Amino acid sequence: MIIKRGENLVMASASNIEIVKETDRCLRIVDHLSKYDFIAMDAEGINLGKEGPLTLLQVGTVENEVYLFDIESNKDLFKKGHLEDLLQSEKTVKVIHSCAGDSAALFHQFGIKLKNVFDTQVAHLVIEESRGRRLPSSIKLCDVCQRYGENPEPLEQKDKLMIKWTKEDGELWARRPLTAEMIEYASNDVTALIPTVYHNQKRKLTENNLLIEFEKRVEDEINYHIDEAPSKRRRARVDGIVESIISDIERKHERDIKFEDITDEDEINAIHNIRFDKDGISPFIMRLRTEDIKAQLKEISDQLSKEGNRFLPKGQSYGFLRAYQYHPDKDIQEKAKRLQKALETLFLADMVNKYSLNTNINVIKTYEKDALRSIRPRSKDDRNINPIHLSLYWKKQENEIDSEIEQLEITGRSYNIPQGKYKWLKYNCSDNVPNGIQMKAKRHIANLDKTFGKGKYSA
């Protein structure tokens, strides 16, 4: 079908897609959507989360209608367009795959608390656990559709656009007008979930008396980036399961078994979850964890060798590579150091293509912020450093100082800053950094002295 948007005509596949920008039109659509028992929902943005901007909200219906609410063009769609009423409605079920990031963006950026969510990721994990899995892995949307639905193929065509915003245009989801490719990508995420995936998962949960546990876990997912309690509960639950599985590994396996010969996914995941510097781990389990780390490093190295400049990061952070440089195994130390340098070089090169001098620090990825730590400018306008890197580096520094200032305001005398970070703060008072950062750092140190007395941190 054809979507008309001003003078532009955009071809869209299969679904009845409408891009919503006007508040009055949004009011009518929200009234229409509120009549459904359930809808599918997703969001797009730039490094979407607590601070990464949400720019597009997608809603789909069982009639295959898709509404793309253009938040980048009109943020009034939430309040004046009553879209927030739909998201906070106890009547209409919102079917979402892995809602934590969307929930964080909605809450912290717009003050909206999602309610009545059916999270297909959580449903999958709870169903797997009911079948005897103890530590199942999260899976991608296309895999959920393959297991519980009928047609994952459209979702498997998303890689091209993902490469674009990972390698070429980090602020793609703020670009307007939306391209046909962006429209198709955004639409497929919601048309895939209902009705089949939703009905099949809900039936399995109901038949196995899992709804109460499911609803509790979904509520924690909604609140995961809103308060600390859900993340602590999840960590405690996972730690308990890991400890139990590790005990079983100790009893079950011969001491000469290698990590590569372990085939049970729960055992593999449990070994992944062990901190290599944790006290009380037996030499046997520590050897398996060391072999696991070596396998992990080899996987990244092989991927880097195969893909080169086309390397696509799989996670939000590669900070573990820095941690592995303190592993007692010298081979791991060297490989981790070498990989970290290679990835930093690659990520920094990508950032020159993806971003500009005007890019906000909140839109860049965690692994990109980690890479910025390696540039170490000698002055505020170091000409040996790419201007985009330098701009982002100082924005990152200022953002971290803002965070420290906020923490002191919130926690008062409970605030604590490590000695190393205090030295970093002192450096940011020097003439080597931009004036705005100097002023903030000096003000923060003055507030520390006022709160704790002079000399507590500088002694």
Secondary structure per residue as TSV (DSSP state, phi and psi in degrees):
chain	resnum	aa	ss	phi	psi
A	1	M	-	360.0	171.8
A	2	I	E	-115.0	132.1
A	3	I	E	-102.9	128.9
A	4	K	E	-98.5	128.7
A	5	R	E	-139.2	97.2
A	6	G	T	62.9	-124.8
A	7	E	T	-92.2	-1.4
A	8	N	E	-94.2	138.7
A	9	L	E	-112.9	128.0
A	10	V	E	-122.0	126.9
A	11	M	E	-78.7	130.7
A	12	A	-	-126.4	148.4
A	13	S	-	-94.5	135.9
A	14	A	S	61.8	-59.0
A	15	S	S	-80.3	158.0
A	16	N	E	-88.5	95.5
A	17	I	E	-104.0	134.8
A	18	E	E	-131.3	131.0
A	19	I	E	-90.8	123.6
A	20	V	E	-108.5	119.5
A	21	K	-	-121.8	-30.2
A	22	E	-	-87.0	137.8
A	23	T	H	-63.1	-42.7
A	24	D	H	-62.2	-42.5
A	25	R	H	-65.8	-38.6
A	26	C	H	-60.2	-41.8
A	27	L	H	-57.1	-43.9
A	28	R	H	-69.1	-38.7
A	29	I	H	-68.5	-42.4
A	30	V	H	-59.2	-41.5
A	31	D	H	-61.1	-40.2
A	32	H	H	-65.4	-45.9
A	33	L	H	-68.5	-31.1
A	34	S	T	-67.2	-11.2
A	35	K	T	-82.8	-12.5
A	36	Y	S	-84.2	146.3
A	37	D	S	-71.0	-34.4
A	38	F	E	-147.3	149.6
A	39	I	E	-136.2	161.0
A	40	A	E	-99.0	145.5
A	41	M	E	-141.3	147.4
A	42	D	E	-156.2	170.1
A	43	A	E	-141.7	152.6
A	44	E	E	-122.9	156.9
A	45	G	E	-174.5	-166.3
A	46	I	S	-109.8	110.4
A	47	N	S	51.4	50.6
A	48	L	-	-54.4	130.0
A	49	G	S	169.3	-151.0
A	50	K	S	-55.2	-44.5
A	51	E	S	-111.2	-27.9
A	52	G	S	-66.3	123.7
A	53	P	-	-60.5	134.1
A	54	L	E	-86.6	123.9
A	55	T	E	-117.1	-16.7
A	56	L	E	-147.9	135.2
A	57	L	E	-121.5	126.4
A	58	Q	E	-108.3	137.2
A	59	V	E	-131.7	134.3
A	60	G	E	-124.1	153.0
A	61	T	-	-119.8	169.5
A	62	V	T	-68.2	-16.8
A	63	E	T	-82.7	7.5
A	64	N	-	69.7	20.3
A	65	E	E	-79.9	140.9
A	66	V	E	-129.2	128.9
A	67	Y	E	-116.1	121.9
A	68	L	E	-103.7	102.2
A	69	F	E	-82.6	112.9
A	70	D	-	-83.8	84.4
A	71	I	T	-67.9	-32.0
A	72	E	T	-60.5	-36.3
A	73	S	T	-85.3	-27.6
A	74	N	-	-154.2	96.6
A	75	K	T	-72.1	-14.1
A	76	D	H	-69.7	-9.4
A	77	L	H	-59.4	-30.8
A	78	F	H	-69.2	-55.3
A	79	K	H	-87.6	-60.8
A	80	K	T	-68.2	-29.6
A	81	G	T	-88.2	-0.6
A	82	H	-	63.6	18.1
A	83	L	H	-63.7	-33.2
A	84	E	H	-64.2	-30.4
A	85	D	H	-63.5	-38.8
A	86	L	H	-66.7	-43.1
A	87	L	H	-68.0	-28.5
A	88	Q	T	-100.3	6.3
A	89	S	-	-70.1	135.5
A	90	E	S	-82.7	-10.6
A	91	K	S	-87.7	-47.2
A	92	T	S	-91.5	124.0
A	93	V	E	-76.3	132.2
A	94	K	E	-102.8	112.5
A	95	V	E	-90.1	116.6
A	96	I	E	-135.8	144.7
A	97	H	S	-97.9	112.4
A	98	S	S	60.3	82.5
A	99	C	-	-87.1	-6.7
A	100	A	H	-58.1	-46.4
A	101	G	H	-65.7	-44.5
A	102	D	H	-62.3	-43.0
A	103	S	H	-62.1	-42.1
A	104	A	H	-61.7	-45.0
A	105	A	H	-64.1	-45.2
A	106	L	H	-63.2	-40.8
A	107	F	H	-73.9	-50.9
A	108	H	H	-77.5	-27.2
A	109	Q	H	-96.7	-26.5
A	110	F	H	-131.1	-0.8
A	111	G	-	70.6	25.0
A	112	I	-	-104.1	127.1
A	113	K	-	-105.8	111.1
A	114	L	-	-59.2	140.3
A	115	K	-	-135.6	155.5
A	116	N	S	55.7	57.9
A	117	V	E	-101.3	138.7
A	118	F	E	-110.5	104.5
A	119	D	E	-93.1	115.2
A	120	T	H	-70.9	-25.1
A	121	Q	H	-68.3	-48.5
A	122	V	H	-62.2	-42.3
A	123	A	H	-57.7	-45.3
A	124	H	H	-58.8	-46.5
A	125	L	H	-63.7	-42.7
A	126	V	H	-66.2	-40.9
A	127	I	H	-63.6	-44.5
A	128	E	H	-61.2	-42.2
A	129	E	H	-63.4	-35.7
A	130	S	H	-68.0	-20.0
A	131	R	T	-90.2	3.4
A	132	G	T	109.7	-7.1
A	133	R	-	-71.5	139.1
A	134	R	S	-102.1	-31.2
A	135	L	S	-139.6	63.1
A	136	P	-	-68.0	153.7
A	137	S	-	-90.4	149.6
A	138	S	-	-65.7	151.0
A	139	I	-	-129.8	161.2
A	140	K	-	-72.9	162.5
A	141	L	H	-57.4	-42.6
A	142	C	H	-64.5	-31.6
A	143	D	H	-72.2	-37.0
A	144	V	H	-61.8	-43.2
A	145	C	H	-66.1	-34.4
A	146	Q	H	-68.5	-38.3
A	147	R	H	-78.1	-38.7
A	148	Y	H	-116.7	-4.5
A	149	G	S	-121.1	-149.4
A	150	E	S	-128.4	-27.0
A	151	N	-	-143.0	83.6
A	152	P	-	-84.9	-5.4
A	153	E	G	-55.8	-45.7
A	154	P	G	-58.5	-33.6
A	155	L	G	-70.7	-24.6
A	156	E	G	-77.9	-7.2
A	157	Q	G	-94.4	10.1
A	158	K	-	-84.6	-9.2
A	159	D	H	-60.5	-36.9
A	160	K	H	-60.6	-44.6
A	161	L	H	-70.8	-35.0
A	162	M	H	-63.6	-39.7
A	163	I	H	-61.8	-38.9
A	164	K	I	-60.2	-47.9
A	165	W	I	-82.6	-16.6
A	166	T	I	-81.8	-33.4
A	167	K	I	-113.2	-26.5
A	168	E	I	-118.6	-38.4
A	169	D	-	-142.8	90.3
A	170	G	T	-65.4	-17.3
A	171	E	T	-110.8	28.7
A	172	L	G	-53.5	-43.8
A	173	W	G	-76.5	3.8
A	174	A	G	-102.5	-6.2
A	175	R	-	-73.6	139.8
A	176	R	S	-136.6	144.3
A	177	P	S	-75.0	159.6
A	178	L	-	-63.0	135.5
A	179	T	-	-81.8	165.3
A	180	A	H	-59.3	-36.4
A	181	E	H	-64.7	-43.4
A	182	M	H	-65.8	-40.5
A	183	I	H	-62.8	-44.7
A	184	E	H	-64.2	-43.6
A	185	Y	H	-58.1	-50.7
A	186	A	H	-65.3	-35.8
A	187	S	H	-72.7	-39.9
A	188	N	H	-61.1	-31.7
A	189	D	H	-62.5	-28.2
A	190	V	H	-99.8	-32.8
A	191	T	H	-68.1	-21.9
A	192	A	T	-75.0	-22.3
A	193	L	T	-88.8	-29.0
A	194	I	T	-127.0	148.2
A	195	P	T	-91.4	-18.1
A	196	T	H	-64.8	-50.6
A	197	V	H	-59.6	-47.1
A	198	Y	H	-59.2	-50.0
A	199	H	H	-64.9	-43.0
A	200	N	H	-65.8	-42.7
A	201	Q	H	-68.4	-42.6
A	202	K	H	-63.6	-38.0
A	203	R	H	-63.1	-44.3
A	204	K	H	-64.0	-40.6
A	205	L	H	-63.9	-42.0
A	206	T	H	-68.0	-46.8
A	207	E	H	-61.6	-29.4
A	208	N	T	-104.2	15.6
A	209	N	T	53.7	45.1
A	210	L	-	-107.2	1.3
A	211	L	H	-64.2	-38.2
A	212	I	H	-65.4	-47.5
A	213	E	H	-61.9	-42.1
A	214	F	H	-59.7	-48.6
A	215	E	H	-63.1	-36.9
A	216	K	H	-65.3	-42.3
A	217	R	H	-70.0	-35.7
A	218	V	H	-64.9	-41.2
A	219	E	H	-60.4	-39.1
A	220	D	H	-65.8	-36.2
A	221	E	H	-65.8	-41.6
A	222	I	H	-59.6	-41.0
A	223	N	T	-93.9	4.8
A	224	Y	T	-57.3	-40.6
A	225	H	T	-105.3	16.2
A	226	I	T	-105.0	-40.9
A	227	D	-	-140.1	169.8
A	228	E	H	-81.0	-23.2
A	229	A	H	-58.6	-45.8
A	230	P	H	-62.1	-39.7
A	231	S	H	-67.6	-35.7
A	232	K	H	-66.7	-40.1
A	233	R	H	-63.4	-44.3
A	234	R	H	-63.3	-44.0
A	235	R	H	-62.1	-42.2
A	236	A	H	-65.1	-41.0
A	237	R	H	-65.0	-46.9
A	238	V	H	-64.7	-42.9
A	239	D	H	-59.5	-40.5
A	240	G	H	-64.4	-41.4
A	241	I	H	-67.2	-43.5
A	242	V	H	-59.5	-45.1
A	243	E	H	-59.7	-40.8
A	244	S	H	-66.2	-42.7
A	245	I	H	-67.2	-40.4
A	246	I	H	-62.2	-39.1
A	247	S	H	-61.8	-39.6
A	248	D	H	-66.8	-37.4
A	249	I	H	-61.9	-41.9
A	250	E	H	-58.1	-40.9
A	251	R	H	-80.2	-33.4
A	252	K	H	-83.0	-39.2
A	253	H	S	-103.3	148.6
A	254	E	-	-67.8	152.3
A	255	R	T	-70.0	-13.2
A	256	D	T	-97.0	5.3
A	257	I	-	-66.1	144.4
A	258	K	-	-99.5	155.1
A	259	F	G	-57.5	-40.6
A	260	E	G	-65.0	-17.3
A	261	D	G	-92.8	-4.5
A	262	I	-	-82.6	125.1
A	263	T	-	-111.0	-16.5
A	264	D	-	-70.3	120.5
A	265	E	H	-63.6	-35.7
A	266	D	H	-65.0	-39.6
A	267	E	H	-65.8	-42.0
A	268	I	H	-61.5	-46.7
A	269	N	H	-63.8	-36.7
A	270	A	H	-64.5	-43.4
A	271	I	H	-63.8	-38.7
A	272	H	H	-56.5	-34.9
A	273	N	T	-83.3	-6.3
A	274	I	S	-79.7	129.6
A	275	R	-	-74.0	131.9
A	276	F	T	-68.5	-17.6
A	277	D	T	-103.2	13.3
A	278	K	-	-73.0	136.6
A	279	D	T	-74.1	153.3
A	280	G	T	84.1	4.7
A	281	I	-	-85.3	133.7
A	282	S	-	-67.9	154.7
A	283	P	H	-55.7	-35.4
A	284	F	H	-62.0	-51.0
A	285	I	H	-67.9	-37.3
A	286	M	H	-64.2	-35.9
A	287	R	H	-64.3	-42.7
A	288	L	H	-61.9	-40.6
A	289	R	H	-65.2	-38.9
A	290	T	H	-63.6	-42.9
A	291	E	H	-64.3	-36.4
A	292	D	H	-62.1	-45.7
A	293	I	H	-62.1	-41.3
A	294	K	H	-63.6	-38.8
A	295	A	H	-65.7	-39.8
A	296	Q	H	-63.0	-45.4
A	297	L	H	-63.8	-38.1
A	298	K	H	-65.7	-39.0
A	299	E	H	-62.2	-45.1
A	300	I	H	-64.7	-43.0
A	301	S	H	-62.2	-43.3
A	302	D	H	-64.4	-41.2
A	303	Q	H	-63.3	-42.7
A	304	L	H	-64.6	-40.9
A	305	S	H	-65.3	-38.9
A	306	K	H	-73.8	-42.9
A	307	E	H	-94.7	-24.6
A	308	G	G	56.7	-129.1
A	309	N	G	-67.5	-11.1
A	310	R	G	-90.1	6.5
A	311	F	-	-54.3	127.4
A	312	L	-	-108.9	116.1
A	313	P	-	-59.9	141.7
A	314	K	-	-97.0	-16.0
A	315	G	S	-131.9	174.2
A	316	Q	S	-77.2	-22.2
A	317	S	-	-146.8	144.1
A	318	Y	-	-115.5	27.5
A	319	G	T	-61.7	-22.8
A	320	F	H	-62.7	-25.6
A	321	L	H	-64.2	-36.7
A	322	R	H	-67.0	-41.1
A	323	A	H	-64.6	-39.3
A	324	Y	H	-65.0	-17.9
A	325	Q	T	-71.3	-6.0
A	326	Y	T	-108.0	7.5
A	327	H	S	-67.8	142.6
A	328	P	S	-63.2	-22.1
A	329	D	-	-78.5	118.3
A	330	K	H	-62.4	-35.2
A	331	D	H	-63.7	-42.5
A	332	I	H	-64.0	-43.4
A	333	Q	H	-54.9	-49.4
A	334	E	H	-67.6	-43.5
A	335	K	H	-64.8	-40.7
A	336	A	H	-64.8	-41.5
A	337	K	H	-64.4	-43.5
A	338	R	H	-65.5	-43.4
A	339	L	H	-66.7	-40.3
A	340	Q	H	-59.7	-44.7
A	341	K	H	-63.8	-42.0
A	342	A	H	-63.5	-44.1
A	343	L	H	-69.0	-39.4
A	344	E	H	-59.1	-43.7
A	345	T	H	-60.4	-44.2
A	346	L	H	-66.4	-47.2
A	347	F	H	-64.7	-39.1
A	348	L	H	-65.0	-38.5
A	349	A	H	-64.5	-42.6
A	350	D	H	-62.2	-37.7
A	351	M	H	-64.3	-31.0
A	352	V	H	-65.3	-36.1
A	353	N	H	-76.6	-36.2
A	354	K	H	-83.7	-32.0
A	355	Y	-	-120.0	174.2
A	356	S	-	-134.2	179.1
A	357	L	T	-65.1	-20.0
A	358	N	T	-93.5	-1.5
A	359	T	-	-63.0	133.4
A	360	N	-	-78.6	140.1
A	361	I	G	-62.6	-25.1
A	362	N	G	-68.3	-15.9
A	363	V	G	-92.6	-8.3
A	364	I	S	-89.9	154.0
A	365	K	-	-74.0	159.7
A	366	T	H	-59.4	-43.6
A	367	Y	H	-66.9	-26.0
A	368	E	H	-73.9	-37.8
A	369	K	H	-63.0	-40.0
A	370	D	H	-60.6	-41.4
A	371	A	H	-65.2	-33.8
A	372	L	H	-63.5	-25.0
A	373	R	T	-63.0	-20.2
A	374	S	T	-84.1	-9.8
A	375	I	-	-83.0	-29.2
A	376	R	-	46.0	69.3
A	377	P	-	-65.4	144.7
A	378	R	S	-89.7	-13.5
A	379	S	S	-154.1	170.1
A	380	K	T	-67.6	-21.1
A	381	D	T	-127.5	42.2
A	382	D	-	-53.7	113.1
A	383	R	T	-76.9	-8.1
A	384	N	T	-84.7	-3.2
A	385	I	S	-114.0	138.5
A	386	N	-	-54.0	133.9
A	387	P	H	-56.0	-34.8
A	388	I	H	-68.7	-44.0
A	389	H	H	-59.9	-44.9
A	390	L	H	-64.5	-42.5
A	391	S	H	-60.9	-46.8
A	392	L	H	-67.8	-36.4
A	393	Y	H	-60.4	-48.0
A	394	W	H	-69.1	-33.0
A	395	K	H	-65.3	-37.8
A	396	K	H	-65.2	-44.6
A	397	Q	H	-58.6	-45.6
A	398	E	H	-65.5	-39.7
A	399	N	H	-62.0	-39.3
A	400	E	H	-69.4	-37.7
A	401	I	H	-66.7	-41.2
A	402	D	H	-57.4	-39.3
A	403	S	H	-65.3	-41.6
A	404	E	H	-64.6	-41.3
A	405	I	H	-60.8	-43.9
A	406	E	H	-63.8	-41.9
A	407	Q	H	-62.8	-39.0
A	408	L	H	-65.3	-39.6
A	409	E	H	-64.1	-37.5
A	410	I	H	-78.2	-43.9
A	411	T	H	-96.8	-18.2
A	412	G	G	60.1	-127.4
A	413	R	G	-73.4	-7.0
A	414	S	G	-83.4	-8.5
A	415	Y	-	-63.9	142.7
A	416	N	-	-143.0	136.5
A	417	I	-	-127.8	126.5
A	418	P	-	-59.7	152.8
A	419	Q	H	-57.4	-39.7
A	420	G	H	-62.2	-39.2
A	421	K	H	-73.0	-30.0
A	422	Y	H	-65.6	-39.2
A	423	K	H	-63.9	-39.3
A	424	W	H	-60.6	-41.5
A	425	L	H	-62.9	-42.8
A	426	K	H	-62.6	-39.8
A	427	Y	H	-60.6	-35.9
A	428	N	T	-73.7	-0.3
A	429	C	T	-91.0	-3.8
A	430	S	S	-85.8	170.0
A	431	D	T	-74.0	-3.8
A	432	N	T	-77.7	-8.8
A	433	V	S	-117.8	159.8
A	434	P	-	-58.0	150.8
A	435	N	H	-57.0	-41.0
A	436	G	H	-62.2	-38.9
A	437	I	H	-69.6	-41.7
A	438	Q	H	-54.4	-48.5
A	439	M	H	-61.2	-43.3
A	440	K	H	-66.6	-41.7
A	441	A	H	-64.6	-44.1
A	442	K	H	-63.3	-41.2
A	443	R	H	-64.7	-39.0
A	444	H	H	-66.2	-41.8
A	445	I	H	-63.9	-39.6
A	446	A	H	-62.5	-39.2
A	447	N	H	-69.6	-33.3
A	448	L	H	-64.2	-44.4
A	449	D	H	-62.8	-39.2
A	450	K	H	-67.1	-37.2
A	451	T	H	-77.7	-43.1
A	452	F	H	-110.2	-9.4
A	453	G	-	95.3	145.4
A	454	K	T	-63.3	137.0
A	455	G	T	94.3	-7.2
A	456	K	T	-59.9	-45.2
A	457	Y	T	-92.8	-26.9
A	458	S	T	-85.3	-11.3
A	459	A	-	-66.6	360.0
